[in-house]
Amino acid sequence: MKKKVVSFILVCFLLLILIGFLFFKLFKRMNLGSFIKKEIIVELGNSLSIQDFVNGAVEGVSVDFDFNSFPQVGEYFVNVFVKEEEFQVKLIVVDTVSPKIETTDLFIYMDEELPKVSDFIVSIEEKSDYTISDIFLEKKIGMQEVEIVIVDEYGNVGSSKAKLFIEKDEDPPVFDGLSFLSIAVGEKLDLSYGVTAIDKRFGKVDFSYDDRQVNYGVPGTYFISYYAEDPLGNASSVLRTIEIKEKEKTYFIPSFPTFHQYPDYPNGCESVALYNLLNFYNVSVSMEEIVNKLRKGYGPFLKNGILYGGNPEVEFVGDPRNPHGYGVFQKPIIDVANYFKKGIIDFTGHSLDDVLEIVKQGIPVQVWGSIQNLDTKVCASWIDVSSGKSIDWICNLHSVVVIGFHSKSVFVSDSYTGRIEEYNLVQFEKMYNLFGRRAIYYKD
């Protein structure tokens, strides 16, 4: 009897231990289970981590889930392990995001096919399969609005509006490069060179021209007709002006004498030019005679800190034989010219065109300008000894005889170089004007 009591007590003790252990295990699981989420709802395409399966910070958690392979929409069960305990979490993958669609407006011509719905779509942002609803378009001129609707496989709807513009192509090609033409009698040009016909829609198109009304052998103003047509028959016709001019003529007085002013007369260009002019008319005179006859005045000098000198309008400032001499204008030269040959004409004040008209008649004209036709400016000022007038001296004064010209150049007998020189007409006129348009010539 005693043994039975002992055995019963032992069994009860062991049973109590077992029950305690089971209660401990149950308590431990319940305690760990409070940190494990029962259900997770995640949007399709979003990322997951172990931390998404637990509440708070729990150590030693692992799952039998491949985070690199995200499941499709649906329900899944994921095993979560914590301290040798295993829990099951329901993972619900949903798709509640509407598709995102970007569209663009379209422009077509009436003769083109209507666009497809895909032509309006720039991009679609959607992770699941989707369908695009049909659209209805009318073939009519004007603007119509369409709505592009997308429904994904889970019923989420996305939409975007776009516009379709339909226009009738009635624009003809536009010509470029039809500038004014000017050629000499007898010349021919490539009348298509530099010319293009551009259509807004088709780009460059072929063109033709008709110059049958142009008489290339007779001076005058004519018109050339240009024609272009695009593939739809839209056409443009433009007139281009062409001027037929007389062939350029060079006027030149041959065998004109040119005496070199160096070394004896380094500043005697005005006297040498007159000497050349007199020689042309077979006047027997020497350079020394001309220089001796020329009235001379003071070269610039300082007195009481003031610079004084002669007046080139009435005398040579300094001496033509002196390298430090200055120069003289037309009136004193006219006095010398009339002494050796009567009839010199003062043409001062006339334009260079007027001078060239004289030269065109075979009459040489002495003019004032700059050495070698270079730009110059006022470089000195002094008080005229005789009159007290202020004299502004332009450097590099020079005098030459104009003996020919054409549209771009003048030809002069130039004592500075001792040769016949060709100078740019525009620059020559600029210097001629700068020095006061001074010119003299013999009528015969």
C-alpha beads as a LAMMPS data file, in Angstrom:
LAMMPS data file: protein, C-alpha beads

444 atoms
443 bonds

1 atom types
1 bond types

-500.0 500.0 xlo xhi
-500.0 500.0 ylo yhi
-500.0 500.0 zlo zhi

Masses

1 110.0

Atoms # bond

1 1 1 0.000 0.000 0.000
2 1 1 2.807 2.323 0.815
3 1 1 4.487 1.594 -2.495
4 1 1 1.328 2.467 -4.361
5 1 1 1.125 5.810 -2.603
6 1 1 4.747 6.614 -3.458
7 1 1 4.206 5.623 -7.091
8 1 1 1.105 7.762 -7.310
9 1 1 2.941 10.761 -5.862
10 1 1 5.819 10.245 -8.320
11 1 1 3.437 10.031 -11.260
12 1 1 1.695 13.186 -10.111
13 1 1 5.023 14.974 -9.774
14 1 1 6.104 13.966 -13.245
15 1 1 2.707 14.934 -14.583
16 1 1 3.060 18.348 -12.958
17 1 1 6.514 18.784 -14.523
18 1 1 5.142 17.816 -17.916
19 1 1 2.210 20.165 -17.565
20 1 1 4.555 22.966 -16.486
21 1 1 6.813 22.329 -19.442
22 1 1 3.879 22.397 -21.807
23 1 1 2.589 25.582 -20.239
24 1 1 6.094 27.093 -20.567
25 1 1 6.274 26.105 -24.228
26 1 1 2.814 27.479 -24.835
27 1 1 3.635 30.713 -23.036
28 1 1 6.914 31.063 -24.970
29 1 1 5.128 30.502 -28.304
30 1 1 2.358 32.878 -27.355
31 1 1 4.916 35.463 -26.338
32 1 1 6.919 35.098 -29.589
33 1 1 3.727 34.932 -31.595
34 1 1 2.765 38.386 -30.413
35 1 1 5.706 39.706 -32.425
36 1 1 4.730 37.899 -35.626
37 1 1 2.210 39.456 -37.983
38 1 1 -0.710 37.239 -38.877
39 1 1 -1.294 38.826 -42.282
40 1 1 0.623 41.100 -44.653
41 1 1 -0.965 43.015 -47.510
42 1 1 1.505 44.325 -50.072
43 1 1 1.080 46.141 -53.392
44 1 1 2.309 44.278 -56.445
45 1 1 5.859 45.265 -57.234
46 1 1 6.690 46.744 -53.841
47 1 1 9.697 45.388 -51.991
48 1 1 9.587 43.173 -48.864
49 1 1 12.018 42.511 -46.027
50 1 1 12.077 40.271 -42.948
51 1 1 11.142 43.291 -40.877
52 1 1 7.764 43.384 -42.665
53 1 1 6.820 40.028 -41.044
54 1 1 7.390 41.078 -37.391
55 1 1 6.213 43.766 -35.041
56 1 1 9.094 45.691 -33.573
57 1 1 12.674 44.513 -33.318
58 1 1 12.994 40.734 -32.955
59 1 1 16.290 38.858 -33.127
60 1 1 16.873 35.573 -34.871
61 1 1 14.018 35.833 -37.370
62 1 1 14.181 33.987 -40.725
63 1 1 11.607 33.238 -43.419
64 1 1 11.309 30.731 -46.256
65 1 1 10.586 33.464 -48.783
66 1 1 12.641 34.480 -51.824
67 1 1 12.753 38.243 -51.674
68 1 1 14.274 38.368 -55.170
69 1 1 11.286 36.639 -56.753
70 1 1 8.164 38.624 -56.006
71 1 1 4.885 36.685 -56.412
72 1 1 1.952 37.778 -58.541
73 1 1 -1.379 38.954 -57.161
74 1 1 -2.849 36.324 -54.834
75 1 1 -2.651 34.786 -51.315
76 1 1 0.422 32.953 -50.074
77 1 1 1.595 31.462 -46.752
78 1 1 5.090 32.175 -45.596
79 1 1 6.822 30.247 -42.794
80 1 1 8.540 32.465 -40.240
81 1 1 11.083 31.015 -37.786
82 1 1 11.932 32.605 -34.426
83 1 1 14.009 30.826 -31.763
84 1 1 13.107 27.355 -33.030
85 1 1 9.467 28.306 -33.242
86 1 1 7.673 28.262 -36.603
87 1 1 4.805 30.561 -37.488
88 1 1 2.762 30.915 -40.639
89 1 1 1.995 34.394 -42.075
90 1 1 -0.577 35.014 -44.778
91 1 1 0.913 37.172 -47.560
92 1 1 -1.688 38.918 -49.691
93 1 1 -0.372 40.509 -52.897
94 1 1 -2.783 43.070 -54.384
95 1 1 -2.816 45.451 -57.350
96 1 1 -4.840 48.594 -56.637
97 1 1 -2.769 51.110 -58.632
98 1 1 -4.298 52.441 -61.814
99 1 1 -2.153 52.287 -64.949
100 1 1 -0.310 55.489 -65.792
101 1 1 -0.430 56.601 -69.418
102 1 1 1.263 59.503 -71.185
103 1 1 -0.170 60.623 -74.505
104 1 1 0.668 63.221 -77.134
105 1 1 -1.384 65.322 -79.517
106 1 1 -1.177 64.417 -83.205
107 1 1 -1.346 66.398 -86.423
108 1 1 -2.208 64.889 -89.808
109 1 1 -3.324 66.044 -93.229
110 1 1 -6.661 65.096 -94.743
111 1 1 -4.979 62.893 -97.339
112 1 1 -3.257 60.781 -94.661
113 1 1 -4.675 57.747 -92.838
114 1 1 -6.232 58.230 -89.422
115 1 1 -3.827 57.381 -86.613
116 1 1 -4.140 54.223 -84.497
117 1 1 -4.671 54.404 -80.766
118 1 1 -1.048 53.367 -80.238
119 1 1 0.117 56.455 -82.164
120 1 1 -1.196 58.683 -79.379
121 1 1 0.600 56.766 -76.621
122 1 1 4.027 57.939 -75.501
123 1 1 4.428 55.559 -72.537
124 1 1 2.473 53.217 -70.241
125 1 1 3.442 52.458 -66.667
126 1 1 1.766 49.232 -65.545
127 1 1 3.142 46.009 -64.014
128 1 1 0.374 43.627 -65.031
129 1 1 -1.288 42.817 -68.299
130 1 1 -3.686 45.394 -69.632
131 1 1 -6.018 46.157 -72.486
132 1 1 -6.459 49.417 -74.396
133 1 1 -9.943 50.493 -75.322
134 1 1 -10.735 51.373 -78.915
135 1 1 -11.193 55.001 -79.950
136 1 1 -13.434 56.570 -82.556
137 1 1 -11.994 59.193 -84.911
138 1 1 -13.647 61.172 -87.681
139 1 1 -11.982 62.135 -90.949
140 1 1 -12.794 65.839 -90.879
141 1 1 -10.858 69.091 -90.806
142 1 1 -10.452 70.588 -87.363
143 1 1 -9.648 69.392 -83.858
144 1 1 -11.175 66.437 -82.031
145 1 1 -10.397 65.184 -78.545
146 1 1 -9.963 61.519 -77.727
147 1 1 -9.603 59.677 -74.424
148 1 1 -7.223 56.739 -74.241
149 1 1 -8.450 54.247 -71.571
150 1 1 -6.394 51.359 -70.181
151 1 1 -7.758 48.610 -67.910
152 1 1 -5.339 46.227 -66.235
153 1 1 -6.184 42.581 -65.481
154 1 1 -7.332 43.520 -61.989
155 1 1 -9.810 46.117 -63.128
156 1 1 -7.745 49.224 -62.372
157 1 1 -8.473 51.942 -64.904
158 1 1 -6.123 54.645 -66.222
159 1 1 -6.866 57.263 -68.865
160 1 1 -5.395 60.263 -70.650
161 1 1 -6.826 62.733 -73.139
162 1 1 -5.204 63.801 -76.399
163 1 1 -6.087 65.946 -79.393
164 1 1 -6.045 65.147 -83.078
165 1 1 -5.675 68.027 -85.522
166 1 1 -6.590 67.433 -89.151
167 1 1 -5.662 69.996 -91.785
168 1 1 -5.883 70.160 -95.531
169 1 1 -2.500 70.580 -97.197
170 1 1 -2.809 73.653 -99.389
171 1 1 0.632 75.183 -98.769
172 1 1 2.778 75.536 -101.891
173 1 1 6.572 75.248 -101.825
174 1 1 8.500 78.366 -100.833
175 1 1 11.527 79.519 -102.827
176 1 1 14.786 80.589 -101.230
177 1 1 17.850 82.104 -102.900
178 1 1 16.104 84.154 -105.592
179 1 1 18.291 87.204 -105.075
180 1 1 18.651 89.992 -107.595
181 1 1 20.988 89.099 -110.471
182 1 1 23.247 91.469 -112.364
183 1 1 25.489 90.328 -115.216
184 1 1 27.219 91.849 -118.216
185 1 1 25.990 91.498 -121.762
186 1 1 26.788 88.072 -123.157
187 1 1 27.372 86.374 -119.792
188 1 1 25.423 83.300 -118.720
189 1 1 24.669 81.980 -115.248
190 1 1 23.585 78.723 -113.648
191 1 1 20.135 79.992 -112.752
192 1 1 19.521 77.092 -110.345
193 1 1 22.675 77.708 -108.287
194 1 1 21.847 78.552 -104.669
195 1 1 18.092 78.243 -105.286
196 1 1 15.867 75.839 -103.322
197 1 1 12.147 75.174 -103.187
198 1 1 11.066 73.978 -99.737
199 1 1 7.679 72.460 -98.954
200 1 1 6.588 72.563 -95.319
201 1 1 5.531 68.932 -95.492
202 1 1 7.710 67.274 -98.130
203 1 1 10.924 69.266 -97.746
204 1 1 12.962 70.039 -100.847
205 1 1 11.072 69.625 -104.110
206 1 1 12.157 69.964 -107.708
207 1 1 11.675 73.254 -109.511
208 1 1 12.030 74.638 -113.016
209 1 1 12.712 78.085 -114.454
210 1 1 11.891 79.918 -117.662
211 1 1 14.288 82.596 -118.902
212 1 1 13.019 82.821 -122.477
213 1 1 12.067 86.466 -121.958
214 1 1 15.669 87.414 -121.104
215 1 1 17.769 88.814 -123.929
216 1 1 21.311 88.263 -122.705
217 1 1 22.693 90.339 -125.562
218 1 1 20.764 93.528 -124.862
219 1 1 21.144 95.654 -121.696
220 1 1 17.977 95.996 -119.637
221 1 1 15.964 94.617 -116.720
222 1 1 14.224 91.264 -117.225
223 1 1 12.355 88.641 -115.215
224 1 1 12.941 84.905 -114.879
225 1 1 9.968 82.729 -113.877
226 1 1 10.565 79.944 -111.316
227 1 1 7.991 77.189 -110.777
228 1 1 7.723 74.465 -108.119
229 1 1 5.016 71.946 -107.239
230 1 1 4.649 69.505 -104.330
231 1 1 3.352 65.908 -104.744
232 1 1 -0.219 67.083 -104.060
233 1 1 -0.132 69.655 -106.820
234 1 1 0.240 72.736 -104.607
235 1 1 2.295 75.060 -106.794
236 1 1 4.139 78.365 -106.545
237 1 1 5.481 80.619 -109.271
238 1 1 7.931 83.441 -108.504
239 1 1 9.601 86.069 -110.685
240 1 1 13.295 86.809 -110.267
241 1 1 14.779 90.081 -111.484
242 1 1 17.911 90.048 -113.616
243 1 1 19.762 93.090 -114.893
244 1 1 21.803 92.847 -118.088
245 1 1 24.473 95.546 -118.062
246 1 1 26.915 96.800 -120.613
247 1 1 30.245 95.058 -120.337
248 1 1 32.549 96.835 -117.940
249 1 1 34.778 99.240 -119.782
250 1 1 38.161 100.462 -118.698
251 1 1 39.032 104.043 -119.583
252 1 1 42.772 104.700 -119.827
253 1 1 44.980 107.472 -121.202
254 1 1 47.980 105.665 -122.688
255 1 1 51.638 106.748 -122.664
256 1 1 51.181 109.197 -119.797
257 1 1 54.550 110.368 -118.370
258 1 1 55.463 109.528 -114.782
259 1 1 58.438 111.238 -113.167
260 1 1 59.838 109.957 -109.842
261 1 1 60.030 112.605 -107.124
262 1 1 62.901 110.877 -105.338
263 1 1 65.614 111.619 -104.512
264 1 1 65.593 115.296 -105.464
265 1 1 62.057 116.295 -104.460
266 1 1 61.028 114.122 -101.478
267 1 1 58.069 116.419 -100.733
268 1 1 57.474 117.708 -104.224
269 1 1 54.598 115.430 -105.328
270 1 1 52.364 118.391 -106.247
271 1 1 55.073 119.917 -108.440
272 1 1 55.974 116.553 -110.012
273 1 1 52.300 115.839 -110.784
274 1 1 52.103 119.202 -112.559
275 1 1 55.365 118.415 -114.363
276 1 1 53.839 115.130 -115.626
277 1 1 50.694 116.998 -116.704
278 1 1 52.720 119.642 -118.615
279 1 1 54.829 116.926 -120.228
280 1 1 51.652 115.252 -121.463
281 1 1 50.818 118.491 -123.266
282 1 1 54.385 118.705 -124.616
283 1 1 55.237 121.811 -122.619
284 1 1 59.013 122.259 -122.473
285 1 1 59.738 122.792 -118.780
286 1 1 62.052 121.329 -116.148
287 1 1 61.211 120.172 -112.640
288 1 1 63.560 122.722 -111.187
289 1 1 61.772 125.514 -113.038
290 1 1 58.436 124.437 -111.592
291 1 1 59.809 124.164 -108.047
292 1 1 61.567 127.512 -108.316
293 1 1 58.390 129.198 -109.570
294 1 1 56.260 127.739 -106.727
295 1 1 55.572 130.142 -103.869
296 1 1 57.011 128.858 -100.571
297 1 1 56.336 129.739 -96.975
298 1 1 57.518 128.898 -93.495
299 1 1 57.713 125.334 -92.324
300 1 1 56.290 124.865 -88.796
301 1 1 58.458 126.472 -86.057
302 1 1 58.092 127.224 -82.347
303 1 1 57.985 130.745 -81.000
304 1 1 57.203 131.469 -77.351
305 1 1 55.863 127.951 -77.025
306 1 1 53.441 128.387 -79.969
307 1 1 53.770 126.556 -83.266
308 1 1 53.667 128.798 -86.352
309 1 1 53.915 127.982 -90.051
310 1 1 52.768 128.696 -93.585
311 1 1 49.360 128.258 -95.200
312 1 1 49.115 125.498 -97.867
313 1 1 46.223 127.352 -99.490
314 1 1 48.596 130.167 -100.559
315 1 1 52.111 128.672 -100.477
316 1 1 54.147 125.524 -100.070
317 1 1 54.715 124.897 -96.350
318 1 1 58.489 124.406 -96.205
319 1 1 60.431 123.327 -99.291
320 1 1 59.680 120.471 -101.764
321 1 1 63.405 119.602 -101.807
322 1 1 63.513 119.157 -98.026
323 1 1 62.583 115.751 -96.503
324 1 1 60.970 117.712 -93.663
325 1 1 58.812 119.815 -95.963
326 1 1 55.026 119.574 -95.843
327 1 1 52.999 120.394 -98.948
328 1 1 50.720 122.717 -100.866
329 1 1 47.134 122.789 -102.151
330 1 1 45.810 123.545 -105.633
331 1 1 45.786 127.363 -105.812
332 1 1 49.571 127.923 -105.699
333 1 1 49.987 125.025 -108.177
334 1 1 47.405 126.677 -110.491
335 1 1 49.500 129.866 -110.480
336 1 1 52.563 127.892 -111.595
337 1 1 50.556 125.900 -114.167
338 1 1 49.155 129.032 -115.814
339 1 1 52.642 130.500 -116.006
340 1 1 53.853 127.645 -118.194
341 1 1 50.557 126.896 -119.980
342 1 1 47.419 128.960 -119.834
343 1 1 43.964 127.478 -119.351
344 1 1 44.267 125.381 -116.193
345 1 1 40.825 124.831 -114.619
346 1 1 40.198 124.669 -110.861
347 1 1 37.730 121.777 -110.524
348 1 1 37.891 121.752 -106.716
349 1 1 34.668 120.826 -104.940
350 1 1 33.425 118.393 -107.585
351 1 1 32.781 114.746 -106.825
352 1 1 35.139 111.987 -107.925
353 1 1 32.452 110.848 -110.389
354 1 1 32.666 114.275 -112.004
355 1 1 36.452 113.947 -112.178
356 1 1 36.147 110.525 -113.836
357 1 1 33.768 111.938 -116.425
358 1 1 36.555 114.347 -117.407
359 1 1 39.064 111.476 -117.561
360 1 1 36.589 109.499 -119.704
361 1 1 37.070 112.221 -122.348
362 1 1 40.824 111.502 -122.416
363 1 1 41.735 114.460 -120.183
364 1 1 44.085 113.773 -117.241
365 1 1 43.155 115.383 -113.908
366 1 1 45.538 116.212 -111.050
367 1 1 43.956 115.527 -107.633
368 1 1 44.936 115.588 -103.963
369 1 1 44.725 112.521 -101.700
370 1 1 46.963 110.404 -99.499
371 1 1 50.245 108.588 -100.081
372 1 1 49.548 105.100 -101.512
373 1 1 45.833 105.676 -100.932
374 1 1 46.158 104.871 -97.199
375 1 1 43.921 106.148 -94.410
376 1 1 45.208 109.213 -92.605
377 1 1 44.118 111.980 -90.227
378 1 1 45.039 115.388 -88.787
379 1 1 48.435 115.049 -87.146
380 1 1 49.561 118.660 -86.544
381 1 1 48.170 122.158 -86.043
382 1 1 49.807 125.572 -86.172
383 1 1 49.076 129.299 -86.565
384 1 1 49.506 130.844 -90.043
385 1 1 52.264 133.435 -89.788
386 1 1 50.553 135.847 -92.174
387 1 1 46.885 135.648 -91.250
388 1 1 46.861 134.218 -87.736
389 1 1 44.492 131.538 -88.983
390 1 1 44.659 128.071 -87.395
391 1 1 45.934 125.406 -89.819
392 1 1 45.062 121.708 -89.259
393 1 1 47.491 119.520 -91.186
394 1 1 46.408 116.095 -92.469
395 1 1 49.388 113.757 -92.656
396 1 1 50.619 111.972 -95.799
397 1 1 49.275 114.589 -98.222
398 1 1 49.872 113.476 -101.795
399 1 1 49.014 114.620 -105.305
400 1 1 48.658 112.356 -108.354
401 1 1 47.263 112.568 -111.878
402 1 1 44.185 110.412 -112.600
403 1 1 44.570 108.875 -116.076
404 1 1 42.030 106.007 -116.058
405 1 1 39.446 103.965 -114.194
406 1 1 36.917 101.146 -114.233
407 1 1 34.159 100.162 -111.826
408 1 1 36.500 99.140 -109.009
409 1 1 39.787 100.984 -109.536
410 1 1 41.426 104.202 -110.587
411 1 1 44.733 104.444 -112.471
412 1 1 47.083 107.256 -111.528
413 1 1 50.480 108.603 -112.479
414 1 1 52.121 108.407 -109.050
415 1 1 55.386 110.260 -108.461
416 1 1 55.795 108.540 -105.059
417 1 1 56.534 105.241 -106.808
418 1 1 57.454 106.610 -110.214
419 1 1 54.921 104.264 -111.862
420 1 1 51.338 104.043 -113.036
421 1 1 49.449 102.665 -110.016
422 1 1 46.024 101.061 -109.653
423 1 1 44.152 101.975 -106.466
424 1 1 40.832 100.865 -105.000
425 1 1 38.134 103.254 -106.208
426 1 1 36.142 103.390 -102.967
427 1 1 39.213 104.108 -100.832
428 1 1 40.505 106.621 -103.365
429 1 1 37.220 108.519 -103.248
430 1 1 37.345 108.483 -99.438
431 1 1 40.815 110.119 -99.407
432 1 1 39.889 112.530 -102.222
433 1 1 36.935 113.736 -100.145
434 1 1 39.042 113.920 -96.960
435 1 1 41.463 116.393 -98.562
436 1 1 38.671 118.651 -99.800
437 1 1 37.939 117.344 -103.319
438 1 1 40.828 119.270 -104.839
439 1 1 41.267 118.800 -108.608
440 1 1 42.765 120.729 -111.576
441 1 1 43.039 119.992 -115.306
442 1 1 43.695 121.550 -118.691
443 1 1 40.690 121.651 -120.970
444 1 1 42.928 120.947 -123.964

Bonds

1 1 1 2
2 1 2 3
3 1 3 4
4 1 4 5
5 1 5 6
6 1 6 7
7 1 7 8
8 1 8 9
9 1 9 10
10 1 10 11
11 1 11 12
12 1 12 13
13 1 13 14
14 1 14 15
15 1 15 16
16 1 16 17
17 1 17 18
18 1 18 19
19 1 19 20
20 1 20 21
21 1 21 22
22 1 22 23
23 1 23 24
24 1 24 25
25 1 25 26
26 1 26 27
27 1 27 28
28 1 28 29
29 1 29 30
30 1 30 31
31 1 31 32
32 1 32 33
33 1 33 34
34 1 34 35
35 1 35 36
36 1 36 37
37 1 37 38
38 1 38 39
39 1 39 40
40 1 40 41
41 1 41 42
42 1 42 43
43 1 43 44
44 1 44 45
45 1 45 46
46 1 46 47
47 1 47 48
48 1 48 49
49 1 49 50
50 1 50 51
51 1 51 52
52 1 52 53
53 1 53 54
54 1 54 55
55 1 55 56
56 1 56 57
57 1 57 58
58 1 58 59
59 1 59 60
60 1 60 61
61 1 61 62
62 1 62 63
63 1 63 64
64 1 64 65
65 1 65 66
66 1 66 67
67 1 67 68
68 1 68 69
69 1 69 70
70 1 70 71
71 1 71 72
72 1 72 73
73 1 73 74
74 1 74 75
75 1 75 76
76 1 76 77
77 1 77 78
78 1 78 79
79 1 79 80
80 1 80 81
81 1 81 82
82 1 82 83
83 1 83 84
84 1 84 85
85 1 85 86
86 1 86 87
87 1 87 88
88 1 88 89
89 1 89 90
90 1 90 91
91 1 91 92
92 1 92 93
93 1 93 94
94 1 94 95
95 1 95 96
96 1 96 97
97 1 97 98
98 1 98 99
99 1 99 100
100 1 100 101
101 1 101 102
102 1 102 103
103 1 103 104
104 1 104 105
105 1 105 106
106 1 106 107
107 1 107 108
108 1 108 109
109 1 109 110
110 1 110 111
111 1 111 112
112 1 112 113
113 1 113 114
114 1 114 115
115 1 115 116
116 1 116 117
117 1 117 118
118 1 118 119
119 1 119 120
120 1 120 121
121 1 121 122
122 1 122 123
123 1 123 124
124 1 124 125
125 1 125 126
126 1 126 127
127 1 127 128
128 1 128 129
129 1 129 130
130 1 130 131
131 1 131 132
132 1 132 133
133 1 133 134
134 1 134 135
135 1 135 136
136 1 136 137
137 1 137 138
138 1 138 139
139 1 139 140
140 1 140 141
141 1 141 142
142 1 142 143
143 1 143 144
144 1 144 145
145 1 145 146
146 1 146 147
147 1 147 148
148 1 148 149
149 1 149 150
150 1 150 151
151 1 151 152
152 1 152 153
153 1 153 154
154 1 154 155
155 1 155 156
156 1 156 157
157 1 157 158
158 1 158 159
159 1 159 160
160 1 160 161
161 1 161 162
162 1 162 163
163 1 163 164
164 1 164 165
165 1 165 166
166 1 166 167
167 1 167 168
168 1 168 169
169 1 169 170
170 1 170 171
171 1 171 172
172 1 172 173
173 1 173 174
174 1 174 175
175 1 175 176
176 1 176 177
177 1 177 178
178 1 178 179
179 1 179 180
180 1 180 181
181 1 181 182
182 1 182 183
183 1 183 184
184 1 184 185
185 1 185 186
186 1 186 187
187 1 187 188
188 1 188 189
189 1 189 190
190 1 190 191
191 1 191 192
192 1 192 193
193 1 193 194
194 1 194 195
195 1 195 196
196 1 196 197
197 1 197 198
198 1 198 199
199 1 199 200
200 1 200 201
201 1 201 202
202 1 202 203
203 1 203 204
204 1 204 205
205 1 205 206
206 1 206 207
207 1 207 208
208 1 208 209
209 1 209 210
210 1 210 211
211 1 211 212
212 1 212 213
213 1 213 214
214 1 214 215
215 1 215 216
216 1 216 217
217 1 217 218
218 1 218 219
219 1 219 220
220 1 220 221
221 1 221 222
222 1 222 223
223 1 223 224
224 1 224 225
225 1 225 226
226 1 226 227
227 1 227 228
228 1 228 229
229 1 229 230
230 1 230 231
231 1 231 232
232 1 232 233
233 1 233 234
234 1 234 235
235 1 235 236
236 1 236 237
237 1 237 238
238 1 238 239
239 1 239 240
240 1 240 241
241 1 241 242
242 1 242 243
243 1 243 244
244 1 244 245
245 1 245 246
246 1 246 247
247 1 247 248
248 1 248 249
249 1 249 250
250 1 250 251
251 1 251 252
252 1 252 253
253 1 253 254
254 1 254 255
255 1 255 256
256 1 256 257
257 1 257 258
258 1 258 259
259 1 259 260
260 1 260 261
261 1 261 262
262 1 262 263
263 1 263 264
264 1 264 265
265 1 265 266
266 1 266 267
267 1 267 268
268 1 268 269
269 1 269 270
270 1 270 271
271 1 271 272
272 1 272 273
273 1 273 274
274 1 274 275
275 1 275 276
276 1 276 277
277 1 277 278
278 1 278 279
279 1 279 280
280 1 280 281
281 1 281 282
282 1 282 283
283 1 283 284
284 1 284 285
285 1 285 286
286 1 286 287
287 1 287 288
288 1 288 289
289 1 289 290
290 1 290 291
291 1 291 292
292 1 292 293
293 1 293 294
294 1 294 295
295 1 295 296
296 1 296 297
297 1 297 298
298 1 298 299
299 1 299 300
300 1 300 301
301 1 301 302
302 1 302 303
303 1 303 304
304 1 304 305
305 1 305 306
306 1 306 307
307 1 307 308
308 1 308 309
309 1 309 310
310 1 310 311
311 1 311 312
312 1 312 313
313 1 313 314
314 1 314 315
315 1 315 316
316 1 316 317
317 1 317 318
318 1 318 319
319 1 319 320
320 1 320 321
321 1 321 322
322 1 322 323
323 1 323 324
324 1 324 325
325 1 325 326
326 1 326 327
327 1 327 328
328 1 328 329
329 1 329 330
330 1 330 331
331 1 331 332
332 1 332 333
333 1 333 334
334 1 334 335
335 1 335 336
336 1 336 337
337 1 337 338
338 1 338 339
339 1 339 340
340 1 340 341
341 1 341 342
342 1 342 343
343 1 343 344
344 1 344 345
345 1 345 346
346 1 346 347
347 1 347 348
348 1 348 349
349 1 349 350
350 1 350 351
351 1 351 352
352 1 352 353
353 1 353 354
354 1 354 355
355 1 355 356
356 1 356 357
357 1 357 358
358 1 358 359
359 1 359 360
360 1 360 361
361 1 361 362
362 1 362 363
363 1 363 364
364 1 364 365
365 1 365 366
366 1 366 367
367 1 367 368
368 1 368 369
369 1 369 370
370 1 370 371
371 1 371 372
372 1 372 373
373 1 373 374
374 1 374 375
375 1 375 376
376 1 376 377
377 1 377 378
378 1 378 379
379 1 379 380
380 1 380 381
381 1 381 382
382 1 382 383
383 1 383 384
384 1 384 385
385 1 385 386
386 1 386 387
387 1 387 388
388 1 388 389
389 1 389 390
390 1 390 391
391 1 391 392
392 1 392 393
393 1 393 394
394 1 394 395
395 1 395 396
396 1 396 397
397 1 397 398
398 1 398 399
399 1 399 400
400 1 400 401
401 1 401 402
402 1 402 403
403 1 403 404
404 1 404 405
405 1 405 406
406 1 406 407
407 1 407 408
408 1 408 409
409 1 409 410
410 1 410 411
411 1 411 412
412 1 412 413
413 1 413 414
414 1 414 415
415 1 415 416
416 1 416 417
417 1 417 418
418 1 418 419
419 1 419 420
420 1 420 421
421 1 421 422
422 1 422 423
423 1 423 424
424 1 424 425
425 1 425 426
426 1 426 427
427 1 427 428
428 1 428 429
429 1 429 430
430 1 430 431
431 1 431 432
432 1 432 433
433 1 433 434
434 1 434 435
435 1 435 436
436 1 436 437
437 1 437 438
438 1 438 439
439 1 439 440
440 1 440 441
441 1 441 442
442 1 442 443
443 1 443 444
